[in-house]
Amino acid sequence: MQRSLATILAAALLLASIAAAQAPSPAPVKKEATGVQKPQEQPAQPATPKKPAQPRSKKAKAEVGVASWYGGSFNGRATASGQQFDMNQLTAAHPTLPLGTLIKVTNLRNGKFVVLRVNDRGPYVENRIVDVSYYAARHLEFSDRGIARVKIETVGFETLAANKLTVTTE
């Protein structure tokens, strides 16, 4: 009985010391000339709002490499996002960026750029960083050449939730 009482007291002391260590320390006390002690005011900490979860890294780096375009035999087929591919839309295929990512693709030869939505995976040809739709290649002025040296920058994300389109930017 004495042993169990001692064990209970030791456990209670341990819990009390842990609770005391975790309790916030009182505000520092400031003595005034009148001898009355008042707690020193501490500045309020601003609340940091939570940002909505987004499928992206903090700061996306630009990629530079070769782009190609696709259309023709792929037109009308299902993409990795489940959407039907339309070669006359501003879309792109990228191997790793999350589907729905908005990317700015700049043709380094002439400086022209377009913003595309990643809705597919690819390219599956070595040494290429992105496949763009035929329509995008026309705007970038490389549809006749087939390939172009480009820079890709992430500019935002597009999500479809409950039939509402939401676009977020960095």
C-alpha positions, 0 to 999 in steps of 0.5 A, a space after each residue: 500500500 505504501 509502495 503504491 501510494 509513493 508511486 502515485 505521488 511520484 507520478 503526480 509530481 512528474 505530471 505537475 512538473 511537466 505541466 508547469 514546464 509547458 505553461 506559458 510564462 507570465 508577462 514580465 512585471 514592470 515596476 512604476 515609481 508609485 511602487 505598484 506593479 503592473 504586468 508589462 504589455 506585450 505586442 499582439 501577434 498578427 494572425 497568419 491566415 492559412 493559404 489554400 493547399 495548392 499542388 506546387 512548390 514554393 518557387 517554381 524555377 524556369 525550365 529552358 529546352 526544346 518544345 514540340 507540338 502535337 495535334 492531328 492523330 491525337 485530336 479528340 483522344 483523352 488526355 491524362 487529365 481525362 479531358 478530350 484533347 483539342 489541338 485548337 486550344 491553348 494546352 500543353 503536355 508536361 512530364 512532371 508538373 501537376 495537371 491544371 498548372 498554368 505555364 507561360 511558354 516563351 519562344 526564345 527565338 522571337 520572344 513570343 509567349 502564350 499561357 497554357 494549361 497542362 492537361 496531359 503527360 509528355 513529351 515522350 521524345 528524348 531531350 524535349 521539355 514540353 509538348 504544346 498544342 498545334 494552336 499554341 505552336 501557331 501563336 509561338 510561330 514554330 508550327 512549321 518548324 515543329 520544334 523550338 527552344 523555349 522557356 517555361 515558367 509556372 504562373 498559376 493553377 487551374 482547378 475544377 471543383 463543383 463545376 466552378 473554375 478557380 484560377 490561382 496565381 503565385 
